[in-house]
């Protein structure tokens, strides 16, 4: 954990005695219970997707600024604290700050009353109206509602063209006063960069601030944006949340896919970041000023933090050519209201005083606006945004090959591999539509692993380029190992490609199962194409009667 110093006086003036603290919390709860009761009701706040606030007080009108912001003495935005583990536990006990279901992000429970807020939402105005009120200039988009036949969730919104557009038109330009970055959240670019270059990611810091702002309810300047993201539930255009929020039974839809392992690994990473959250609270003065009692890990459970983290993950925009503290931003009218498309080149771009979107194609009025999601495979699109792009030219599989460390010639082979731009553990990417090229790229590396004769190894060392002496029996062994590898991966799926195709014809298929089936179907297609290419190479061998050479130190495939 990052270490710093703070005097006992500084801590004590922010954290009152237990009796005073309890009295203060009772007064705050009493004063807010009437005005915020509906917003904080578990059934009303059915969603786990929130927005980010700005710590710069100039963006809060007196009527909506946090009540404690003016009453507390100003603290420096960056100060150092040296807090021991025991001292931190002591502070936590004094804070008595526990999260209740009324003022924190909630999981998927309480869905029966999801539609109860529809009328009030119409009365209060939509996100775009709020943005125009606070500085959004006239734009060429509207918020439309995507048809949805799910009884327990409200339909998702999406950004559509309000008029015919041509490539090069500016669809909208959101002023920086309505854009949330880490620099704005923490109030200091230095502390923002320091935090994110150590144990905490930008997403974790943004998620923490998001959760605190959620607790303010309608007092938050960002309430309309929060309400919109709540409505979206972090769902992409396929109306599915990230697998990070799926149940164990739902994750079983991904059995056989490497994506299931990625989901579990990402969840472990989120847990590690949760354990470091108190670092932000102690280092960022803006959090002391606005939330003087709430130590993060006492205020929010891990499950609540994970929901907020996934919310930020699904909405965040990676801005180019800006400082480190501004590169990740939440932009109203941006994702998830904008649809991602892998074959699109339009991107949200930081310009002077705003973030704007210039479209890359013509649109008719009412057409959904799409933006580029970056060169991400479908596994990442599902993990980050909950959707699959069937036309994703960046989709790929990973094949990991490794030289056998028990091989007496391992060091020589490692040197030859490095000389040819490969590693002792080498990752090969198999891109959709280019499976044959991927297999050809793997073969020289695998042949190197099969060399066993020391004189042949010396010949390889003295040669230039990835050239290994290849006998018919060695080539047969290499290709058969590769074919067995692809067949083993295909056998790891509980369904066949034909069964997936049949399943996807069912219009009533569960949305999560549908998107998972789409993913594994695309993976199987690539594996089948690799297997076909490998078998084609076997068929081209001059003598099919030759048996594969024995390989005591064959390379390992994973």
C-alpha positions in Angstrom: 0.0 0.0 0.0 1.2 3.5 -0.7 2.5 5.1 2.5 2.3 8.6 3.7 2.0 10.7 6.9 -0.8 12.3 8.7 -1.0 13.8 12.2 -3.4 12.3 14.8 -5.1 15.7 14.9 -6.0 15.5 11.2 -7.5 12.1 11.5 -9.4 13.0 14.7 -11.0 16.1 13.3 -12.4 14.1 10.3 -13.4 11.1 12.4 -15.5 12.0 15.4 -16.0 9.8 18.5 -18.4 6.9 18.2 -21.2 8.7 20.0 -20.8 11.9 18.0 -20.5 9.9 14.8 -23.6 7.9 15.5 -25.6 11.1 16.2 -24.4 12.7 13.0 -25.3 9.7 10.9 -28.8 9.6 12.5 -29.3 13.3 11.6 -28.1 12.8 8.1 -30.3 9.7 7.7 -33.3 11.5 9.1 -32.9 14.6 6.9 -32.5 12.6 3.7 -35.1 9.8 4.3 -38.0 11.8 3.0 -36.5 13.4 -0.1 -34.5 10.4 -1.2 -36.7 7.5 0.0 -37.7 6.5 -3.5 -34.3 6.9 -5.1 -32.7 4.8 -2.3 -35.4 2.2 -2.2 -33.9 -1.2 -3.2 -36.7 -1.9 -5.7 -36.2 1.5 -7.3 -32.5 1.2 -7.5 -32.6 -2.2 -9.2 -29.5 -1.7 -11.3 -25.8 -2.0 -10.6 -24.7 0.7 -13.1 -23.8 4.1 -11.9 -22.1 7.2 -13.0 -19.2 9.3 -11.9 -19.3 12.6 -10.2 -16.9 15.5 -10.4 -15.0 16.6 -7.3 -14.6 20.2 -8.5 -17.2 22.0 -6.5 -17.7 24.6 -9.2 -19.8 22.1 -11.0 -22.3 21.7 -8.2 -24.9 24.4 -7.7 -25.6 25.3 -4.0 -28.8 23.4 -4.1 -27.2 20.1 -5.0 -23.8 20.2 -3.5 -23.0 17.7 -0.8 -24.1 19.1 2.6 -20.8 18.4 4.2 -18.7 20.1 1.6 -19.1 23.6 3.0 -19.1 22.7 6.7 -15.8 21.0 6.8 -12.4 22.9 6.8 -10.5 22.5 3.5 -7.9 19.8 3.4 -5.0 19.7 0.9 -5.8 17.5 -2.1 -2.7 15.5 -1.5 -1.3 14.6 1.9 0.8 11.8 3.1 -0.3 9.3 5.7 1.5 6.6 7.6 -1.2 4.4 8.9 -0.4 1.0 10.3 -2.7 -1.9 9.8 -3.7 -1.9 13.5 -4.3 1.9 13.3 -6.4 1.4 10.2 -8.5 -1.3 11.9 -9.0 1.0 14.8 -10.2 3.8 12.6 -12.6 1.4 10.9 -14.1 0.4 14.3 -14.6 4.1 15.1 -16.3 4.8 11.8 -19.0 2.2 12.2 -19.6 2.7 8.4 -21.5 -0.2 7.0 -23.3 -0.4 3.7 -27.0 -0.9 3.8 -29.2 -2.0 0.9 -30.8 1.4 0.9 -27.8 3.6 0.0 -25.4 1.4 -2.1 -25.3 -0.3 -5.4 -27.4 -3.4 -5.5 -27.1 -6.7 -7.2 -29.8 -8.1 -9.4 -32.4 -8.5 -6.6 -35.6 -6.6 -6.2 -36.4 -6.7 -9.9 -40.2 -7.1 -9.5 -40.6 -3.3 -9.1 -38.3 -2.3 -11.8 -40.9 -0.5 -13.9 -42.2 1.6 -10.9 -40.0 4.6 -11.7 -41.0 5.0 -15.4 -43.5 7.7 -14.8 -41.3 9.8 -12.5 -38.5 9.5 -15.1 -40.7 11.0 -17.7 -41.7 13.8 -15.4 -38.0 14.6 -14.4 -36.8 14.7 -18.0 -34.3 12.5 -19.8 -30.5 12.5 -19.8 -30.2 14.6 -22.9 -32.5 17.4 -21.5 -30.4 17.5 -18.4 -27.2 17.8 -20.5 -28.6 20.6 -22.5 -29.5 22.4 -19.3 -25.9 22.1 -18.2 -24.0 23.2 -21.3 -24.5 20.6 -24.0 -24.7 22.5 -27.3 -27.3 21.6 -30.0 -26.5 18.1 -31.4 -27.7 15.7 -34.0 -28.7 12.7 -31.9 -31.6 11.6 -29.8 -32.2 8.8 -27.2 -34.4 6.1 -28.5 -35.7 3.0 -26.7 -34.8 -0.5 -28.0 -37.7 -2.9 -28.1 -37.3 -5.4 -25.3 -39.6 -8.2 -24.1 -38.1 -8.9 -20.7 -40.6 -8.6 -17.9 -38.1 -7.8 -15.1 -35.9 -5.1 -16.8 -36.7 -1.8 -18.4 -35.8 -1.5 -22.1 -32.4 -0.1 -22.8 -31.8 3.3 -24.5 -29.5 4.0 -27.4 -28.1 7.0 -29.2 -29.6 7.5 -32.7 -29.3 10.1 -35.4 -31.9 12.8 -35.1 -31.5 13.8 -38.7 -29.7 12.4 -41.8 -25.9 12.5 -41.3 -23.0 12.3 -43.6 -19.5 11.0 -42.9 -17.5 13.7 -41.2 -20.5 15.3 -39.4 -20.1 16.1 -35.7 -22.9 14.1 -34.0 -22.4 15.7 -30.6 -19.8 17.6 -28.6 -20.0 17.1 -24.8 -18.3 19.9 -22.8 -15.6 18.9 -20.3 -17.9 20.1 -17.5 -20.1 17.0 -18.2 -17.1 14.6 -18.6 -15.7 12.7 -15.7 -12.0 11.8 -15.5 -9.8 10.6 -12.7 -8.2 14.0 -12.5 -11.6 15.6 -11.8 -12.6 12.9 -9.3 -9.5 13.1 -7.2 -9.0 16.8 -7.7 -5.3 16.5 -8.3 -3.4 15.2 -11.4 -0.4 14.2 -9.3 -2.3 12.0 -6.9 -4.3 10.5 -9.8 -1.2 9.4 -11.6 0.5 8.2 -8.4 -2.5 6.0 -7.4 -2.8 4.4 -10.9 0.9 3.7 -11.2 0.8 1.6 -8.0 -1.7 -0.9 -6.9 -5.0 0.6 -8.1 -6.3 0.9 -11.7 -8.2 3.9 -13.0 -11.3 1.8 -13.1 -11.1 1.0 -9.3 -10.7 4.7 -8.4 -13.6 5.7 -10.6 -15.8 2.9 -9.3 -15.1 4.0 -5.7 -16.1 7.6 -6.4 -19.1 6.3 -8.3 -20.3 4.4 -5.3 -19.9 7.4 -2.9 -21.9 9.5 -5.4 -24.6 6.9 -5.6 -25.2 7.3 -1.8 -26.1 11.0 -2.3 -29.1 10.1 -4.3 -30.9 13.0 -5.9 -28.5 15.4 -4.2 -25.8 14.4 -6.7 -25.3 16.7 -9.6 -24.9 13.5 -11.6 -28.2 11.9 -10.6 -29.8 12.0 -14.2 -26.7 10.3 -15.6 -26.7 7.8 -12.7 -30.4 7.0 -13.3 -29.7 6.4 -17.0 -26.8 4.0 -16.3 -29.0 2.3 -13.7 -31.6 1.7 -16.4 -29.0 0.3 -18.7 -27.7 -2.2 -16.1 -24.4 -2.2 -17.9 -26.1 -4.1 -20.8 -24.7 -3.7 -24.3 -26.7 -3.8 -27.5 -27.5 -7.5 -26.8 -29.0 -6.6 -23.4 -26.6 -8.8 -21.5 -24.3 -7.9 -18.6 -20.6 -8.8 -18.4 -20.0 -12.5 -17.4 -18.4 -11.0 -14.3 -21.9 -10.6 -12.9 -23.2 -14.0 -14.1 -24.0 -16.8 -11.6 -22.0 -20.0 -11.6 -24.7 -21.8 -13.5 -24.7 -19.1 -16.2 -20.9 -19.2 -16.4 -21.3 -22.9 -17.3 -22.5 -21.7 -20.7 -18.9 -20.9 -21.4 -17.5 -24.3 -20.5 -14.6 -25.2 -22.8 -13.9 -21.6 -23.7 -10.8 -19.8 -22.4 -13.1 -16.9 -21.7 -14.4 -18.7 -18.6 -10.9 -18.7 -17.1 -10.5 -15.0 -18.0 -13.7 -14.2 -16.2 -12.5 -15.9 -13.0 -9.1 -14.3 -13.2 -10.6 -10.8 -13.8 -12.8 -11.3 -10.7 -9.7 -12.2 -8.6 -8.1 -9.0 -9.9 -11.1 -6.9 -8.9 -11.0 -8.5 -5.4 -7.3 -7.5 -5.0 -8.2 -3.9 -6.0 -11.1 -3.9 -3.5 -8.6 -4.7 -0.8 -6.5 -1.7 -1.7 -9.5 0.8 -1.8 -8.7 2.4 1.5 -5.5 3.8 -0.2 -7.6 6.1 -2.3 -9.6 7.3 0.7 -6.5 8.2 2.8 -4.6 9.9 -0.1 -7.4 11.9 -1.8 -8.4 15.0 0.2 -11.5 15.4 -1.9 -12.9 12.2 -0.5 -12.2 13.4 3.1 -14.1 16.6 2.4 -17.2 15.1 0.8 -17.4 11.8 2.6 -15.7 12.3 6.0 -16.9 9.1 7.7 -16.9 6.4 5.0 -13.9 4.2 4.8 -14.4 2.3 1.5 -14.1 -1.3 2.6 -16.4 -0.6 5.6 -18.9 1.4 3.5 -19.2 -1.1 0.6 -19.0 -4.9 0.3 -16.9 -6.6 -2.3 -20.0 -7.6 -4.3 -21.2 -3.9 -4.4 -17.7 -2.8 -5.5 -17.6 -5.5 -8.2 -20.9 -4.2 -9.6 -19.6 -0.7 -9.7 -16.3 -1.8 -11.2 -18.1 -3.6 -14.0 -20.4 -0.5 -14.5 -17.3 1.7 -15.1 -15.7 -1.0 -17.3 -18.7 -1.1 -19.6 -19.0 2.7 -19.9 -15.4 4.1 -19.8 -13.9 5.7 -22.9 -10.2 5.6 -23.5 -9.3 9.1 -24.8 -6.1 9.5 -26.9 -3.5 12.3 -26.7 -4.4 13.4 -23.2 -2.6 13.2 -19.8 -2.5 9.9 -17.9 -5.1 11.3 -15.4 -7.6 12.1 -18.1 -7.2 9.1 -20.4 -10.1 7.2 -19.0 -13.4 9.1 -19.0 -17.1 8.7 -18.6 -19.0 10.6 -21.2 -22.8 11.0 -21.1 -24.2 10.0 -24.5 -21.1 7.7 -24.8 -21.1 3.9 -24.0 -23.3 2.0 -23.2 -25.7 4.3 -25.1 -23.5 4.2 -28.1 -23.2 0.8 -29.8 -19.7 -0.6 -30.4 -18.8 -2.0 -33.8 -15.4 -3.5 -34.7 -15.6 -2.4 -38.3 -16.3 1.2 -37.4 -13.6 3.9 -37.3 -15.5 6.7 -35.5 -14.1 7.4 -32.0 -14.9 9.7 -29.1 -12.1 12.3 -29.3 -10.8 14.9 -26.9 -10.8 18.3 -28.5 -10.5 21.8 -27.0 -12.8 21.9 -24.0 -14.9 18.9 -25.0 -15.2 15.3 -26.1 -16.8 15.0 -29.6 -18.0 12.3 -31.9 -17.4 12.6 -35.7 -19.3 9.9 -37.6 -17.5 7.8 -40.2 -20.5 6.8 -42.3 -23.9 8.2 -43.4 -26.9 7.7 -41.2 -30.6 8.1 -41.8 -32.7 9.7 -39.0 -33.4 7.1 -36.4 -30.4 4.9 -37.2 -28.3 3.8 -34.1 -24.9 5.6 -33.9 -21.9 3.2 -33.7 -18.3 3.8 -32.6 -15.1 1.7 -32.8 -14.4 -0.5 -29.8 -10.7 -1.0 -30.6 -9.0 -4.1 -31.9 -10.6 -6.4 -29.3 -11.5 -10.1 -29.8 -15.0 -11.2 -29.0 -13.9 -12.7 -25.7 -12.9 -9.2 -24.5 -16.1 -7.7 -26.0 -18.2 -10.1 -24.0 -16.1 -9.7 -20.8 -16.0 -5.9 -21.0 -19.3 -5.0 -22.6 -21.6 -8.1 -22.7 -21.9 -8.5 -26.5 -20.5 -10.4 -29.4 -19.7 -9.0 -32.9 -20.2 -11.7 -35.5 -18.3 -9.6 -38.1 -15.3 -8.9 -35.9 -12.2 -9.1 -38.0 -10.1 -8.8 -34.8 -11.5 -12.0 -33.3 -8.9 -14.5 -32.4 -7.9 -17.6 -30.4 -4.7 -18.0 -28.5 -2.4 -21.0 -28.8 0.5 -21.2 -26.3 3.5 -23.3 -27.2 6.5 -23.9 -24.9 9.9 -25.6 -25.3 10.3 -28.5 -23.0 12.5 -27.4 -20.1 13.6 -31.1 -19.5 15.2 -31.2 -22.9 19.0 -31.4 -22.6 19.2 -29.0 -25.5 16.7 -26.6 -24.0 19.1 -23.7 -23.7 20.3 -24.0 -27.3 16.7 -24.2 -28.6 15.8 -21.2 -26.4 18.6 -19.2 -28.0 17.6 -20.1 -31.5 14.0 -19.2 -30.7 15.0 -15.8 -29.4 17.2 -15.2 -32.4 14.1 -15.6 -34.5 11.8 -13.4 -32.5 10.2 -16.1 -30.4 10.2 -17.0 -26.7 10.6 -20.2 -24.7 6.9 -19.8 -24.0 5.4 -18.4 -27.2 1.9 -17.1 -27.7 0.5 -17.5 -31.2 -2.7 -15.6 -32.3 -5.1 -17.4 -34.6 -7.2 -14.7 -36.3 -10.5 -15.5 -37.8 -10.2 -16.2 -41.6 -6.4 -16.6 -41.3 -6.2 -20.0 -39.6 -4.0 -21.5 -42.2 -1.5 -18.7 -41.9 -1.5 -19.2 -38.1 -0.7 -22.9 -38.5 2.2 -22.1 -40.9 3.5 -19.6 -38.3 3.6 -22.3 -35.6 5.3 -25.1 -37.6 8.9 -23.8 -37.5 8.7 -23.3 -33.7 7.3 -26.8 -33.2 9.9 -28.4 -35.5 12.6 -26.8 -33.4 11.2 -28.5 -30.3 11.4 -31.9 -32.1 15.1 -31.7 -32.9 16.9 -34.3 -30.9 20.2 -35.1 -32.6 23.0 -32.8 -31.2 24.6 -32.6 -34.7 21.3 -31.4 -36.2 21.0 -28.9 -33.3 24.5 -27.5 -34.2 23.3 -27.2 -37.8 20.3 -25.2 -36.7 22.4 -23.0 -34.5 24.8 -22.1 -37.4 22.0 -21.6 -39.9 20.2 -18.3 -40.5 16.5 -18.0 -40.2 13.9 -20.4 -38.7 15.1 -23.4 -40.6 15.2 -26.9 -39.1 16.1 -30.1 -40.9 12.8 -31.8 -41.4 12.5 -35.5 -42.0 9.2 -37.0 -43.2 8.7 -38.7 -39.8 9.4 -35.5 -37.9 6.9 -33.5 -40.0 4.3 -36.2 -39.5 4.9 -36.0 -35.7 4.7 -32.2 -35.6 1.4 -32.1 -37.6 -0.2 -34.9 -35.7 0.6 -33.3 -32.4 -1.0 -30.1 -33.7 -4.1 -31.9 -35.0 -4.5 -33.7 -31.7 -4.3 -30.4 -29.8 -7.1 -28.8 -31.9 -9.3 -32.0 -31.5 -8.7 -31.9 -27.7 -9.8 -28.3 -27.5 -12.9 -29.0 -29.5 -13.7 -32.0 -27.2 -13.6 -29.7 -24.2 -16.9 -28.0 -25.2 -20.0 -29.8 -24.0 -21.8 -29.1 -27.4 -20.8 -29.5 -31.0 -20.7 -26.8 -33.6 -23.9 -28.2 -35.2 -25.7 -28.2 -31.9 -24.7 -24.6 -31.3 -26.1 -23.6 -34.8 -29.4 -25.4 -34.0 -29.6 -23.8 -30.5 -29.2 -20.3 -31.9 -32.3 -20.7 -34.1 -34.5 -20.7 -31.0 -36.0 -17.2 -30.6 -36.7 -17.8 -26.9 -33.1 -18.7 -26.0 -32.0 -17.1 -22.7 -30.0 -13.9 -23.7 -26.9 -14.9 -21.7 -27.0 -18.4 -23.1 -27.4 -16.9 -26.6 -24.4 -14.6 -26.3 -22.3 -17.4 -24.8 -23.3 -19.8 -27.5 -22.4 -17.2 -30.1 -18.9 -16.9 -28.6 -18.2 -20.6 -28.4 -19.6 -21.2 -31.9 -17.1 -18.6 -33.3 -14.3 -20.2 -31.3 -15.2 -23.7 -32.6 -15.3 -22.4 -36.2 -11.7 -21.2 -35.8 -10.6 -24.4 -34.2 -12.2 -26.4 -37.0 -10.5 -24.3 -39.6 -7.1 -24.8 -37.9 -7.7 -28.6 -37.8 -8.7 -28.6 -41.4 -5.5 -26.7 -42.4 -3.4 -29.1 -40.4 -5.0 -32.2 -41.9 -4.5 -30.6 -45.4 -0.8 -30.4 -44.6 -0.7 -34.0 -43.5 -2.4 -35.0 -46.8 0.3 -33.2 -48.7 3.1 -35.3 -47.1 5.0 -37.3 -49.8 4.6 -40.6 -48.0 1.6 -41.1 -45.8 2.8 -44.5 -44.7 5.6 -43.0 -42.7 5.0 -43.3 -38.9 5.6 -40.2 -36.7 9.1 -40.0 -35.1 9.2 -40.5 -31.4 9.6 -37.3 -29.5 10.8 -37.6 -25.9 11.0 -33.8 -25.5 8.2 -32.6 -27.8 7.1 -29.0 -27.2 4.1 -28.4 -25.0 0.8 -26.9 -26.4 -1.7 -25.2 -24.1 
